[in-house]
Amino acid sequence: MQSIEIVDRFQRDFFESEVVPAYRPVIFKDAVSHWPLVQQARKSSVDLMAFLEARATPGKIWTIEAPRDSGGRFFYSADGCGFNFERKITTFQHFSQRLKNWVDDQHAPALSMQSAFVDEHFYDVRESHSIPVFSSDIRPRIWIGNRSVVATHYDHSENIACVAAGRRRFTLFPPHQISNLYLGPLDKTIGGSPVSMVSLLSPDFDRYPRFEEALKHALVAELEPGDVIYIPTLWFHHVEALEGINILVNFWRSSGGAASGPRPADALLLALLTIQDQPPSIKAAWKSFFDYYVFDTFGDPSAHLPEELKGMLGGMDPDMAMKLRRWLVRQLSEAGE
């Protein structure tokens, strides 16, 4: 596996002009080492959890827990009918105490509080844990747990993930490796997007032979407290939390254009609904249309048209996008009647 590139400029102008257009993951070493969470983590896990306990808001939190024999991997059950973990409601104080009790247990059940809004669960933490490359309007999420493995998956948004405590190993695959990752179902997912059915830590190459090709394209990095990773939209990533207590804070930013609202993933689902069961010849024909109109495979499809005739091919302004959305809603409503 290749290492992920390390850059030293965690600045918005550089990020937007150099990092985002390259569409490659990068590491920013020590970019958030000044965060209070990182400073507390460098003291001890006791200081770290006391810092959060003192700022935890009243009320319940959601956690997930996988048994000792799961190897820390949050995944499907052995029969494929469910999952190998349970979702539980508890308090942060109880959750924190269990983490501390198991901090030195190498084979403890995998316990995690995932994707929780920082400002919803902790007082006075969001303001002191910001990043310069995304808008301050983006609400950070916090992930707290012990040793665990998150299966290879992708996000629909750009991801800035900041390691605040513990160590995390990220293994990334570019989107074009999708056919070699053996993805699970679209409609029964572990966390919202399909995951690879292959165990990265113990791959079965007899069952999943194309995964060997995917590994040739894999990028890997082990991050320490204060380090930051940028994961572009649709890049697959496998994440291992390696310590008794690990904390990650992440920021998701939509990569949508002027036609905000529906996501590209919605178009994929609509294509499954309307094209998947067509005869092979018709599917091939629609592929040609998508290549021409959507993916610019043959260049600008409106290049031969005068400006006054380009319409939506000349760019989707907000008014045009709204009209198109309304038209699509009517079409879908009528089709369901």
MOTA-V96225 format. One record per helix or strand of 3 or more residues. SS is the DSSP state (H for helix, E for strand). FROM is the first residue (numbers start at 1). LEN is the number of residues. If there is no record, write none. Layout:
ss: (SS & SS)
from: (FROM & FROM)
len: (LEN & LEN)
//
This chain:
ss: (E & H & E & H & H & E & H & E & H & E & H & E & E & E & E & H & H & E & E & E & E & H & H & H & H)
from: (5 & 12 & 26 & 36 & 45 & 61 & 68 & 85 & 92 & 110 & 118 & 141 & 148 & 158 & 168 & 175 & 211 & 219 & 228 & 236 & 246 & 264 & 280 & 307 & 318)
len: (3 & 11 & 3 & 8 & 9 & 6 & 3 & 6 & 10 & 8 & 4 & 5 & 6 & 8 & 6 & 6 & 6 & 5 & 4 & 6 & 8 & 11 & 14 & 8 & 18)
//
